[in-house]
Structure formats: structure tokens, C-alpha cells
Amino acid sequence: MPLSMLHVLKLIFHSLIIFLSILFAVYLLTQAHARRRINAWLAGFLLCRAVVSLGGWLEHFIDLGTIVFRGAPWLFYVDGPFALLAMPFLFFYVLALTRDDFKLRLRHLVHGIPALVDIIYLAVFLGTTPSEGLRNIIRAEESVPGTASLVLYIALQVQFFFYIAAAFAAVRSYRKRLKDLYAAMERINLSWLVLVLTGLTASKVFGLADYAAWIGGRPGLSIGLYIVEQVMFLAFISLMFLKALRQPTIFSGVPGKAAKTKYEKTLLAGPLREEYRDRLVRHMDEKKPYLNPLINLPDLAGQVRIPAHHLSQLLNACFRQNFFDFINAYRVRESQRLLVSEEAGTRTVLDILYETGFNSKSVFNTAFRKHVGMTPSEFKKAVESGARPRPD
């Protein structure tokens, strides 16, 4: 690819990232006040990425880049601290999504240390290096990265994977807490966020391969990998934005560790626990609240007149289950009963799925296999073959 075409291609990608990042950030910051605190972290990530792409935009906008190169070459270095702030902003966004008690505290300032170190380094470096020296360094790094640039690049890669791992851990913890409160999680389990984080990780891997190809003197391969990297990044930040538009309720988290610790201090006494247990089992057998696909722990607690935090303790202590597994175990037993009933031949597995409170085929299959050892379809075939397995 001719050098001029390469500059045009990279200029297009940088322009798209700058435009979309600023557009999305402005949208997020102008939402209702209740959501602005959460959205501000994602907006910060997007604006940092816009500044980083602005550095690349200057580099590949030949005419403007030449003017800056001659008059203010220090501008080519100012994107470094913003690059180091992008991932902390994204991580804080994930924490704000997954914890309703998340607030910026003094200890969180440690996440800004890498950017602060880079600012101090740049202040010394730019203050002691004349403009002509900066221009010579920029020219040299067009083919071989300098030591400082290489250190920054390595730091950014290590930082990215550290924060991505931490973000996945936060989502995993969030999903675990969801199972203590809800029996249906398909719309609130942040699967879209997992997809976005996975996509950004894949984009980064292509970026690393692009850098290795450039260092290894394989420009053709490098540009191909670069295109894939940029397209993936644009696709996944756009997906994140579209989820904000189409599923606004998903941006609220569930109770965090502070709330959990608060109620764990009030432990159930033995006699009261047995009374609550009998009351719960009787209610489950007689009223079958699990048939309601939207049942959650506060709803069930209100029905059996047990404080929600005590009900959560009861499920863990007496049944060794969280709310999600407790409700789905009843649903699976009910679906088994229907599958061996006389009317089973007139019902499909899908009919029974909805009749027993499930609203997702994948969740139904997973829960059924967990409790029965086979899928609903396999169980139904066994019934039809005359084996007629009995419900647990």
C-alpha cells in the first residue's frame, strides 16, 4: 500500500474514533442525573481514547502534522498520560455498574499514579529538550521506537490486561450476587458487557500483533492487522453505546459488599431458623411462587413474612443454595412432574419451560441437567420410551 494511502486510512480510523468517542461521551454526560455518576466513568474512558487518537490524527494529517512538527513538536507527546488514564476510567465504570455502593475514595487515586509519573517525566523531558531535539527524536521513531516510547508501550499493554482481568472479576462477583436475589437474570447479568470486554481484548491482541509485524519489518501484515484492530474497537464501543440507548435499566447495579456485611451481623437463632424453614417449605409446596418468572428474593420474603436478609441466610444455611438455584430446583422438579404426567404427550418441552417459570431455554436446559443429570429433551424421550424416571 502506498505511504500516502496508508496515511489516509489511518487518518480515517482516527477521525472515526475521535468523532464517535466524543459523541458518545456527550450523550452519556447529558443523561438523567441518577445515571450521570455511572456514565461519567465511561465518558472519561471515551474522552481519553479520543485524545489518544487525536495524537495519531495529527501524525497522519500530513499538512497539519507538518505545521505542528515545525512549531510545537511537544504536542506529539501529550497523549501519553491520557492513554494511561483510559483503562482506570473503564474499570471504574465496570465497578459503578456492578456495585451500587461504589464511590471514588482516596485509595482509588493510586490508579492515577502511572499517568502522574508520565506527566512528571514529560515535564522534565520537554523542559530540557530543545524543539530541534524533539524533532530529531520524532523522525527517528518513525522507524524504530525509542526507549521511552517502548517503556510506555509495554506499560500500556500490562495495564490493559491487568484492568481487563479486574473488570471480568468484578462482573463475575456481580453475577454471583445476582444469584442471591433473582431467579431470572437474563436481562440483568451484563452479558453484553462481557462481550464488550472480550471484544476489546481481542482488539488489543490484534494491536499487539500489528506492533510486532511493524517492528519485524512486515508492513503489509501490519496494516492488515491494524485494520482489524480498529474495526473491532469501533464495533465494540458502538455496541456499548447502543446498549446504553436500548437497555438503560441495565446500568444500575446490585447491592455490594457493604450491604451484605451489614445483615450478616444479625445471625438467625436455631429455633427461629427452623420455624422460618418450615414456613418457607410449606409456602413453596402450597403456593408454588416459583411459577412466577419474575420472582425475586424480596418478593418471596414478603410472601412468607421473613426479613429478606434472614431468608438469604436461611437458603445458605439450611439448603446450601443461593436464591437462583433454590427457585430453579423447584422449577425443575415441577417440570419433571409435568413430563411424567398423563398430559405430557400434549406438551412440548418449550411449553413446560414457560409453564414452570423459566423464560430462557438455555437456563432451563442448564438447570435441568444440573439437577437431573440429563437435558429436558433426553428426559422426555426416556419417559416416552417407557422408562418413566421419577422426579427427584
C-alpha positions in Angstrom: 0.0 0.0 0.0 1.5 3.4 -1.0 2.5 5.5 2.0 0.0 8.3 1.2 -2.8 5.7 1.1 -1.7 4.4 4.5 -1.8 7.8 6.0 -5.3 8.4 4.6 -6.5 5.0 6.0 -5.1 5.7 9.5 -6.5 9.3 9.4 -10.0 7.9 8.6 -9.8 5.5 11.6 -8.5 8.1 14.0 -11.2 10.6 12.8 -14.0 8.0 13.3 -12.7 7.1 16.8 -12.5 10.8 17.8 -15.9 11.7 16.4 -17.7 8.6 17.9 -15.9 8.8 21.3 -16.8 12.5 21.7 -20.4 11.9 20.5 -20.9 9.0 22.9 -19.3 10.8 25.8 -21.5 13.9 25.3 -24.6 11.7 25.2 -23.6 9.8 28.4 -22.9 13.1 30.3 -26.3 14.6 29.3 -28.4 11.8 30.7 -30.7 12.0 33.7 -29.0 12.9 36.9 -29.5 9.5 38.5 -27.3 7.9 35.9 -24.8 10.6 35.3 -22.5 9.3 38.1 -22.1 5.9 36.4 -22.0 7.3 32.8 -19.2 9.8 33.7 -16.7 6.9 34.1 -17.4 5.6 30.6 -17.4 9.1 29.2 -14.0 9.6 30.8 -12.7 6.4 29.1 -14.1 7.6 25.7 -12.6 11.1 26.0 -9.2 9.6 26.9 -9.4 7.4 23.8 -10.4 10.5 21.8 -7.3 12.4 23.0 -5.0 9.4 22.2 -6.5 9.1 18.7 -6.0 12.9 18.3 -2.3 12.3 18.6 -2.5 9.7 15.8 -4.7 12.1 13.8 -2.0 14.8 14.0 0.6 12.3 12.9 -1.3 11.2 9.8 -2.9 14.6 8.8 0.2 15.4 6.8 -0.4 19.2 6.3 -1.4 19.9 9.9 1.1 17.5 11.3 3.9 19.3 9.5 2.8 22.6 11.0 2.7 21.1 14.5 6.0 19.3 13.9 7.7 22.6 13.0 6.0 24.9 15.5 5.1 22.8 18.5 6.6 19.3 18.4 5.8 18.8 22.1 2.1 18.2 21.2 3.1 14.8 19.9 3.8 13.7 23.5 0.8 15.0 25.4 -1.4 11.9 24.7 0.7 9.6 27.0 -1.0 10.5 30.3 -4.5 10.2 28.7 -3.6 6.7 27.4 -2.6 5.7 30.9 -5.9 7.0 32.3 -8.2 5.3 29.9 -8.3 1.8 31.4 -8.7 3.1 35.0 -11.8 5.0 33.8 -13.2 1.9 32.1 -12.5 -0.2 35.3 -14.3 2.4 37.4 -17.2 2.3 35.0 -17.5 -1.5 35.5 -17.3 -1.1 39.3 -20.0 1.6 39.1 -22.2 -0.8 37.1 -21.8 -3.7 39.3 -21.8 -2.1 42.8 -24.4 0.3 44.0 -22.2 1.4 46.8 -19.2 2.3 44.6 -17.8 5.8 45.2 -14.4 7.3 44.4 -12.3 7.2 47.5 -8.8 8.4 48.4 -7.4 4.9 47.9 -8.6 4.9 44.3 -6.1 7.7 43.5 -3.4 5.0 43.2 -4.9 4.2 39.8 -3.7 7.6 38.6 0.0 7.1 39.6 1.2 5.8 36.2 -0.3 8.9 34.5 1.2 11.2 37.1 4.6 9.5 36.6 4.3 10.1 32.9 3.3 13.7 33.4 6.4 14.3 35.6 8.6 12.6 33.1 7.2 14.7 30.2 7.6 17.9 32.2 11.3 17.2 32.7 11.9 15.8 29.2 10.1 18.5 27.3 11.5 21.2 29.6 15.1 20.1 28.9 14.9 19.1 25.3 15.0 21.9 22.7 12.5 21.8 19.8 15.0 20.6 17.3 16.0 17.8 19.6 12.3 16.8 19.8 12.0 16.9 16.0 15.0 14.6 15.6 13.6 12.1 18.1 10.2 12.1 16.3 11.9 11.5 12.9 14.0 8.6 14.4 10.9 6.9 15.9 9.1 6.7 12.6 11.0 3.5 12.0 12.4 2.4 15.4 10.7 3.2 18.7 12.9 4.9 21.3 13.5 3.6 24.8 10.9 5.9 26.5 8.3 5.1 23.8 8.9 1.4 24.2 8.6 1.6 28.0 5.3 3.5 27.7 4.0 0.9 25.2 4.9 -2.0 27.4 3.3 -0.2 30.4 0.1 0.3 28.5 -0.1 -3.3 27.5 0.5 -4.6 31.0 -2.0 -2.1 32.4 -4.7 -3.1 29.8 -4.6 -6.7 30.7 -4.5 -6.0 34.4 -7.6 -3.9 34.3 -9.4 -6.2 31.9 -8.8 -9.1 34.3 -10.0 -7.0 37.2 -13.1 -6.0 35.2 -14.0 -9.6 34.4 -13.6 -10.4 38.1 -16.0 -7.6 39.0 -18.6 -8.9 36.6 -18.2 -12.4 37.9 -18.7 -11.1 41.5 -21.8 -9.2 40.4 -23.3 -12.3 38.8 -22.7 -14.2 42.0 -24.6 -11.6 44.0 -27.4 -11.6 41.4 -28.0 -15.3 42.2 -28.7 -14.4 45.8 -31.5 -12.1 44.7 -33.0 -13.2 41.4 -34.2 -16.4 39.8 -34.2 -14.8 36.3 -31.1 -12.9 35.4 -31.0 -13.0 31.6 -31.7 -9.2 31.2 -29.5 -8.0 34.1 -26.5 -10.3 34.0 -24.4 -7.8 31.9 -23.7 -10.4 29.2 -23.3 -7.5 26.8 -20.5 -6.1 29.0 -18.7 -9.4 29.0 -19.0 -9.4 25.2 -17.6 -5.8 25.0 -14.7 -6.6 27.3 -13.9 -9.8 25.3 -14.1 -7.8 22.0 -11.8 -5.1 23.4 -9.4 -7.8 24.5 -9.4 -9.4 21.0 -8.8 -5.9 19.5 -5.8 -5.4 21.8 -4.4 -8.8 20.7 -4.6 -7.8 17.1 -2.9 -4.5 18.1 0.0 -6.4 19.6 0.3 -8.5 16.5 0.2 -5.3 14.4 3.0 -3.8 16.5 5.1 -7.0 16.3 4.7 -7.0 12.5 5.7 -3.4 12.2 8.8 -4.0 14.4 9.6 -7.1 12.4 9.6 -5.2 9.1 6.4 -6.7 7.6 4.3 -3.6 6.7 1.7 -5.5 4.7 0.8 -7.8 7.5 0.9 -4.8 9.9 -1.6 -2.8 8.1 -4.0 -5.7 7.7 -3.9 -6.4 11.5 -4.3 -2.6 12.1 -7.5 -2.5 10.1 -8.9 -5.5 12.0 -7.9 -3.9 15.4 -9.6 -0.6 14.6 -12.7 -2.1 13.2 -13.2 -4.2 16.2 -12.6 -1.3 18.6 -15.1 0.8 16.8 -17.6 -2.0 16.7 -17.4 -2.8 20.5 -17.5 0.8 21.7 -20.5 1.3 19.4 -22.1 -1.8 21.0 -21.5 -0.4 24.4 -23.2 2.8 23.4 -26.2 1.1 21.8 -26.8 -0.9 25.0 -26.9 2.4 26.9 -29.6 3.6 24.5 -31.7 0.4 24.2 -31.3 -1.1 27.7 -31.0 1.8 30.1 -32.1 -0.1 33.2 -29.1 -2.4 32.9 -26.9 0.5 34.1 -27.9 0.0 37.7 -26.0 -2.4 39.9 -27.0 -4.7 42.8 -26.2 -4.4 46.5 -22.5 -4.5 47.1 -20.3 -5.9 49.9 -21.3 -3.1 52.4 -25.0 -4.1 52.4 -24.1 -7.8 52.6 -21.8 -7.3 55.6 -24.5 -5.2 57.4 -27.1 -8.0 57.5 -24.6 -10.8 58.1 -24.0 -9.4 61.6 -27.6 -10.4 62.5 -27.5 -14.2 62.6 -30.5 -16.5 62.8 -31.1 -18.3 66.1 -31.6 -22.1 65.8 -35.3 -22.2 66.7 -36.2 -19.2 64.6 -34.3 -20.8 61.7 -36.3 -24.0 61.9 -39.6 -22.0 62.1 -38.6 -20.0 59.0 -37.6 -23.2 57.2 -40.9 -24.9 57.8 -42.8 -21.8 56.8 -40.8 -21.5 53.6 -41.1 -25.1 52.5 -44.9 -25.1 53.2 -45.3 -22.0 51.2 -43.2 -23.4 48.3 -45.3 -26.6 48.2 -48.7 -25.0 48.6 -48.5 -21.7 46.7 -45.8 -22.5 44.2 -44.4 -19.0 43.9 -41.5 -20.3 41.7 -44.0 -20.4 38.8 -43.8 -16.6 38.6 -40.9 -16.0 36.2 -40.2 -12.6 37.8 -40.0 -13.8 41.4 -37.1 -12.4 43.4 -35.8 -12.7 46.9 -37.6 -9.6 48.3 -40.9 -10.7 46.8 -40.6 -14.2 48.3 -39.5 -12.8 51.7 -42.7 -10.6 51.7 -44.9 -13.6 50.9 -43.6 -15.8 53.7 -43.2 -12.8 56.1 -39.4 -13.4 56.6 -37.0 -10.5 56.5 -35.1 -10.6 53.2 -31.7 -10.8 54.9 -32.8 -13.7 57.1 -34.3 -15.5 54.0 -30.9 -15.2 52.3 -29.2 -16.7 55.3 -31.8 -19.4 55.6 -31.2 -20.5 52.0 -27.5 -20.7 52.5 -27.6 -22.4 55.9 -30.4 -24.9 55.5 -30.5 -25.5 51.8 -26.9 -24.8 50.8 -28.2 -22.9 47.9 -28.4 -19.3 46.7 -31.8 -17.9 45.7 -31.3 -18.6 42.0 -30.5 -22.3 42.5 -33.2 -22.7 45.2 -36.0 -21.5 42.9 -34.8 -23.3 39.8 -34.6 -26.6 41.8 -38.3 -26.3 42.4 -39.0 -25.4 38.8 -37.0 -28.4 37.6 -39.0 -30.7 40.0 -42.2 -29.3 38.7 -41.1 -29.7 35.1 -40.2 -33.4 35.8 -43.7 -33.9 37.3 -45.3 -32.4 34.1 -43.1 -34.6 31.9 -44.2 -37.8 33.5 -47.9 -36.8 33.8 -50.6 -38.2 31.6 -50.8 -34.9 29.7 -47.1 -34.9 28.9 -47.7 -36.1 25.3 -49.7 -32.9 24.6 -47.0 -30.6 25.8 -43.7 -29.7 24.2 -40.6 -29.0 26.2 -41.0 -25.3 25.3 -44.5 -25.3 26.8 -43.2 -26.8 30.1 -40.3 -24.4 30.1 -42.7 -21.4 30.3 -45.3 -23.1 32.4 -42.8 -23.8 35.2 -41.5 -20.2 35.4 -38.4 -20.4 33.2 -38.1 -17.7 30.5 -34.9 -18.9 28.8 -34.3 -22.3 27.1 -30.6 -22.2 27.9 -31.2 -21.5 31.6 -33.9 -24.3 31.6 -31.5 -26.8 30.0 -28.6 -25.9 32.3 -30.7 -26.1 35.4 -32.4 -29.4 34.4 -29.1 -31.0 33.6 -27.6 -29.8 36.9 -30.4 -31.3 39.0 -31.4 -34.3 36.9 -28.2 -35.3 35.0 -29.8 -35.0 31.6 -31.5 -32.4 29.3 -35.3 -32.0 29.3 -35.4 -33.5 25.8 -33.5 -36.6 26.9 -35.7 -36.9 30.0 -38.8 -36.6 27.8 -37.5 -39.3 25.4 -36.9 -41.6 28.4 -40.4 -41.0 29.6 -41.8 -41.8 26.1 -39.7 -44.9 25.8 -41.4 -46.3 28.9 -38.6 -45.8 31.4 -40.7 -43.2 33.2 -38.0 -41.8 35.5 -39.4 -40.4 38.7 -38.9 -36.8 39.8 -36.3 -36.2 42.5 
